[in-house]
């Protein structure tokens, strides 16, 4: 059995995976609320850093030769 084989998913399967992970994140956030609220500054830093990264990635022009 090959656990780490390459797989191809349809767009709707990827959507289901994203919904599943979003739901898991919400459940963890509700369950560990008291612990996670103390780290709110960390979540904001991660959010801002990833937004800045993707903004630069999207506006970057690539040379197509």
N, CA, C and O atoms as a GROMACS GRO file, in nm:
protein
  260
    1UNK      N    1   0.084  -0.118   0.000
    1UNK     CA    2   0.000   0.000   0.000
    1UNK      C    3   0.088   0.124   0.000
    1UNK      O    4   0.172   0.141   0.088
    2UNK      N    5   0.067   0.210  -0.098
    2UNK     CA    6   0.144   0.334  -0.110
    2UNK      C    7   0.063   0.448  -0.048
    2UNK      O    8  -0.039   0.490  -0.103
    3UNK      N    9   0.110   0.497   0.065
    3UNK     CA   10   0.040   0.606   0.132
    3UNK      C   11   0.067   0.739   0.064
    3UNK      O   12  -0.024   0.821   0.051
    4UNK      N   13   0.189   0.762   0.020
    4UNK     CA   14   0.230   0.891  -0.034
    4UNK      C   15   0.233   0.893  -0.186
    4UNK      O   16   0.324   0.950  -0.246
    5UNK      N   17   0.135   0.831  -0.251
    5UNK     CA   18   0.129   0.835  -0.396
    5UNK      C   19   0.060   0.963  -0.442
    5UNK      O   20  -0.014   1.026  -0.366
    6UNK      N   21   0.085   1.000  -0.564
    6UNK     CA   22   0.026   1.121  -0.620
    6UNK      C   23  -0.121   1.097  -0.652
    6UNK      O   24  -0.159   0.993  -0.706
    7UNK      N   25  -0.203   1.194  -0.616
    7UNK     CA   26  -0.346   1.186  -0.642
    7UNK      C   27  -0.392   1.313  -0.713
    7UNK      O   28  -0.333   1.420  -0.696
    8UNK      N   29  -0.496   1.300  -0.790
    8UNK     CA   30  -0.558   1.415  -0.857
    8UNK      C   31  -0.702   1.424  -0.810
    8UNK      O   32  -0.778   1.328  -0.817
    9UNK      N   33  -0.739   1.543  -0.761
    9UNK     CA   34  -0.875   1.565  -0.712
    9UNK      C   35  -0.951   1.656  -0.807
    9UNK      O   36  -0.892   1.740  -0.875
   10UNK      N   37  -1.081   1.638  -0.810
   10UNK     CA   38  -1.170   1.728  -0.884
   10UNK      C   39  -1.188   1.855  -0.802
   10UNK      O   40  -1.158   1.857  -0.682
   11UNK      N   41  -1.238   1.961  -0.865
   11UNK     CA   42  -1.254   2.089  -0.795
   11UNK      C   43  -1.352   2.076  -0.680
   11UNK      O   44  -1.332   2.139  -0.576
   12UNK      N   45  -1.457   1.996  -0.695
   12UNK     CA   46  -1.557   1.983  -0.590
   12UNK      C   47  -1.504   1.901  -0.473
   12UNK      O   48  -1.547   1.920  -0.359
   13UNK      N   49  -1.411   1.808  -0.499
   13UNK     CA   50  -1.350   1.732  -0.391
   13UNK      C   51  -1.258   1.821  -0.308
   13UNK      O   52  -1.253   1.809  -0.185
   14UNK      N   53  -1.187   1.911  -0.374
   14UNK     CA   54  -1.102   2.007  -0.302
   14UNK      C   55  -1.189   2.100  -0.219
   14UNK      O   56  -1.152   2.135  -0.107
   15UNK      N   57  -1.304   2.139  -0.272
   15UNK     CA   58  -1.397   2.223  -0.195
   15UNK      C   59  -1.445   2.151  -0.069
   15UNK      O   60  -1.455   2.212   0.037
   16UNK      N   61  -1.475   2.023  -0.081
   16UNK     CA   62  -1.516   1.945   0.037
   16UNK      C   63  -1.404   1.936   0.140
   16UNK      O   64  -1.430   1.944   0.260
   17UNK      N   65  -1.281   1.918   0.094
   17UNK     CA   66  -1.168   1.913   0.187
   17UNK      C   67  -1.153   2.046   0.259
   17UNK      O   68  -1.130   2.049   0.380
   18UNK      N   69  -1.167   2.157   0.186
   18UNK     CA   70  -1.156   2.289   0.248
   18UNK      C   71  -1.268   2.313   0.350
   18UNK      O   72  -1.243   2.369   0.457
   19UNK      N   73  -1.389   2.272   0.317
   19UNK     CA   74  -1.501   2.287   0.411
   19UNK      C   75  -1.476   2.203   0.536
   19UNK      O   76  -1.502   2.247   0.647
   20UNK      N   77  -1.425   2.082   0.516
   20UNK     CA   78  -1.394   1.993   0.629
   20UNK      C   79  -1.288   2.057   0.719
   20UNK      O   80  -1.305   2.058   0.841
   21UNK      N   81  -1.181   2.109   0.662
   21UNK     CA   82  -1.074   2.170   0.743
   21UNK      C   83  -1.120   2.299   0.809
   21UNK      O   84  -1.079   2.328   0.922
   22UNK      N   85  -1.204   2.377   0.742
   22UNK     CA   86  -1.259   2.497   0.802
   22UNK      C   87  -1.346   2.461   0.922
   22UNK      O   88  -1.339   2.526   1.027
   23UNK      N   89  -1.428   2.358   0.907
   23UNK     CA   90  -1.512   2.312   1.018
   23UNK      C   91  -1.427   2.263   1.134
   23UNK      O   92  -1.458   2.291   1.250
   24UNK      N   93  -1.321   2.190   1.104
   24UNK     CA   94  -1.231   2.143   1.209
   24UNK      C   95  -1.166   2.260   1.282
   24UNK      O   96  -1.153   2.257   1.405
   25UNK      N   97  -1.124   2.361   1.209
   25UNK     CA   98  -1.066   2.479   1.271
   25UNK      C   99  -1.163   2.552   1.361
   25UNK      O  100  -1.126   2.597   1.470
   26UNK      N  101  -1.287   2.564   1.318
   26UNK     CA  102  -1.389   2.628   1.401
   26UNK      C  103  -1.414   2.547   1.527
   26UNK      O  104  -1.426   2.604   1.636
   27UNK      N  105  -1.423   2.415   1.513
   27UNK     CA  106  -1.445   2.329   1.630
   27UNK      C  107  -1.330   2.339   1.729
   27UNK      O  108  -1.352   2.348   1.850
   28UNK      N  109  -1.206   2.337   1.679
   28UNK     CA  110  -1.091   2.353   1.768
   28UNK      C  111  -1.092   2.489   1.835
   28UNK      O  112  -1.060   2.502   1.953
   29UNK      N  113  -1.129   2.592   1.758
   29UNK     CA  114  -1.135   2.727   1.814
   29UNK      C  115  -1.238   2.738   1.925
   29UNK      O  116  -1.214   2.808   2.024
   30UNK      N  117  -1.350   2.673   1.910
   30UNK     CA  118  -1.453   2.675   2.014
   30UNK      C  119  -1.410   2.594   2.136
   30UNK      O  120  -1.434   2.634   2.250
   31UNK      N  121  -1.348   2.482   2.112
   31UNK     CA  122  -1.309   2.394   2.221
   31UNK      C  123  -1.193   2.452   2.303
   31UNK      O  124  -1.193   2.443   2.426
   32UNK      N  125  -1.094   2.511   2.234
   32UNK     CA  126  -0.976   2.566   2.301
   32UNK      C  127  -0.979   2.718   2.305
   32UNK      O  128  -0.875   2.782   2.294
   33UNK      N  129  -1.096   2.776   2.320
   33UNK     CA  130  -1.113   2.922   2.314
   33UNK      C  131  -1.025   2.995   2.415
   33UNK      O  132  -0.956   3.090   2.379
   34UNK      N  133  -1.026   2.952   2.538
   34UNK     CA  134  -0.951   3.022   2.643
   34UNK      C  135  -0.802   3.024   2.614
   34UNK      O  136  -0.735   3.124   2.641
   35UNK      N  137  -0.749   2.917   2.560
   35UNK     CA  138  -0.606   2.911   2.528
   35UNK      C  139  -0.574   2.994   2.404
   35UNK      O  140  -0.475   3.066   2.402
   36UNK      N  141  -0.659   2.985   2.302
   36UNK     CA  142  -0.630   3.052   2.175
   36UNK      C  143  -0.648   3.203   2.181
   36UNK      O  144  -0.581   3.276   2.109
   37UNK      N  145  -0.737   3.252   2.267
   37UNK     CA  146  -0.759   3.397   2.276
   37UNK      C  147  -0.635   3.467   2.330
   37UNK      O  148  -0.612   3.584   2.299
   38UNK      N  149  -0.556   3.397   2.409
   38UNK     CA  150  -0.431   3.454   2.458
   38UNK      C  151  -0.326   3.469   2.349
   38UNK      O  152  -0.232   3.547   2.363
   39UNK      N  153  -0.343   3.396   2.240
   39UNK     CA  154  -0.250   3.402   2.128
   39UNK      C  155  -0.306   3.481   2.010
   39UNK      O  156  -0.263   3.462   1.897
   40UNK      N  157  -0.399   3.569   2.037
   40UNK     CA  158  -0.464   3.644   1.930
   40UNK      C  159  -0.364   3.726   1.850
   40UNK      O  160  -0.379   3.740   1.728
   41UNK      N  161  -0.264   3.779   1.914
   41UNK     CA  162  -0.161   3.858   1.844
   41UNK      C  163  -0.089   3.772   1.740
   41UNK      O  164  -0.054   3.820   1.633
   42UNK      N  165  -0.067   3.644   1.771
   42UNK     CA  166   0.000   3.553   1.678
   42UNK      C  167  -0.085   3.529   1.554
   42UNK      O  168  -0.032   3.525   1.443
   43UNK      N  169  -0.215   3.513   1.572
   43UNK     CA  170  -0.303   3.487   1.458
   43UNK      C  171  -0.308   3.608   1.366
   43UNK      O  172  -0.312   3.594   1.244
   44UNK      N  173  -0.307   3.730   1.425
   44UNK     CA  174  -0.305   3.850   1.342
   44UNK      C  175  -0.175   3.862   1.264
   44UNK      O  176  -0.176   3.901   1.147
   45UNK      N  177  -0.063   3.829   1.327
   45UNK     CA  178   0.066   3.835   1.257
   45UNK      C  179   0.069   3.734   1.142
   45UNK      O  180   0.115   3.766   1.032
   46UNK      N  181   0.021   3.612   1.166
   46UNK     CA  182   0.017   3.512   1.060
   46UNK      C  183  -0.074   3.556   0.945
   46UNK      O  184  -0.041   3.537   0.828
   47UNK      N  185  -0.188   3.615   0.979
   47UNK     CA  186  -0.281   3.662   0.877
   47UNK      C  187  -0.218   3.772   0.792
   47UNK      O  188  -0.222   3.766   0.669
   48UNK      N  189  -0.160   3.872   0.856
   48UNK     CA  190  -0.101   3.984   0.783
   48UNK      C  191   0.018   3.937   0.698
   48UNK      O  192   0.034   3.982   0.585
   49UNK      N  193   0.099   3.849   0.752
   49UNK     CA  194   0.215   3.799   0.676
   49UNK      C  195   0.171   3.723   0.552
   49UNK      O  196   0.230   3.741   0.446
   50UNK      N  197   0.070   3.639   0.563
   50UNK     CA  198   0.026   3.564   0.445
   50UNK      C  199  -0.044   3.654   0.344
   50UNK      O  200  -0.031   3.632   0.224
   51UNK      N  201  -0.117   3.753   0.391
   51UNK     CA  202  -0.180   3.848   0.298
   51UNK      C  203  -0.074   3.925   0.221
   51UNK      O  204  -0.084   3.939   0.099
   52UNK      N  205   0.027   3.973   0.289
   52UNK     CA  206   0.136   4.047   0.222
   52UNK      C  207   0.207   3.956   0.121
   52UNK      O  208   0.236   3.998   0.009
   53UNK      N  209   0.234   3.832   0.159
   53UNK     CA  210   0.299   3.737   0.068
   53UNK      C  211   0.216   3.719  -0.059
   53UNK      O  212   0.271   3.727  -0.169
   54UNK      N  213   0.086   3.694  -0.045
   54UNK     CA  214   0.004   3.670  -0.163
   54UNK      C  215  -0.019   3.795  -0.246
   54UNK      O  216  -0.034   3.786  -0.368
   55UNK      N  217  -0.021   3.911  -0.184
   55UNK     CA  218  -0.031   4.036  -0.261
   55UNK      C  219   0.091   4.051  -0.350
   55UNK      O  220   0.079   4.080  -0.469
   56UNK      N  221   0.211   4.032  -0.292
   56UNK     CA  222   0.333   4.041  -0.372
   56UNK      C  223   0.338   3.932  -0.479
   56UNK      O  224   0.385   3.956  -0.590
   57UNK      N  225   0.291   3.814  -0.446
   57UNK     CA  226   0.290   3.704  -0.542
   57UNK      C  227   0.197   3.734  -0.660
   57UNK      O  228   0.231   3.705  -0.774
   58UNK      N  229   0.081   3.793  -0.632
   58UNK     CA  230  -0.015   3.820  -0.738
   58UNK      C  231   0.025   3.938  -0.826
   58UNK      O  232  -0.008   3.939  -0.945
   59UNK      N  233   0.094   4.038  -0.770
   59UNK     CA  234   0.132   4.152  -0.852
   59UNK      C  235   0.268   4.135  -0.920
   59UNK      O  236   0.308   4.216  -1.004
   60UNK      N  237   0.337   4.028  -0.884
   60UNK     CA  238   0.467   4.003  -0.944
   60UNK      C  239   0.448   3.963  -1.089
   60UNK      O  240   0.367   3.876  -1.121
   61UNK      N  241   0.525   4.028  -1.177
   61UNK     CA  242   0.517   3.993  -1.318
   61UNK      C  243   0.621   3.886  -1.349
   61UNK      O  244   0.736   3.896  -1.307
   62UNK      N  245   0.577   3.786  -1.421
   62UNK     CA  246   0.668   3.677  -1.456
   62UNK      C  247   0.708   3.690  -1.601
   62UNK      O  248   0.626   3.723  -1.687
   63UNK      N  249   0.834   3.663  -1.626
   63UNK     CA  250   0.883   3.666  -1.763
   63UNK      C  251   0.846   3.535  -1.831
   63UNK      O  252   0.881   3.427  -1.784
   64UNK      N  253   0.776   3.546  -1.942
   64UNK     CA  254   0.741   3.427  -2.017
   64UNK      C  255   0.818   3.427  -2.146
   64UNK      O  256   0.779   3.492  -2.243
   65UNK      N  257   0.928   3.354  -2.148
   65UNK     CA  258   1.011   3.347  -2.270
   65UNK      C  259   0.991   3.216  -2.339
   65UNK      O  260   1.052   3.192  -2.443
   0.00000   0.00000   0.00000
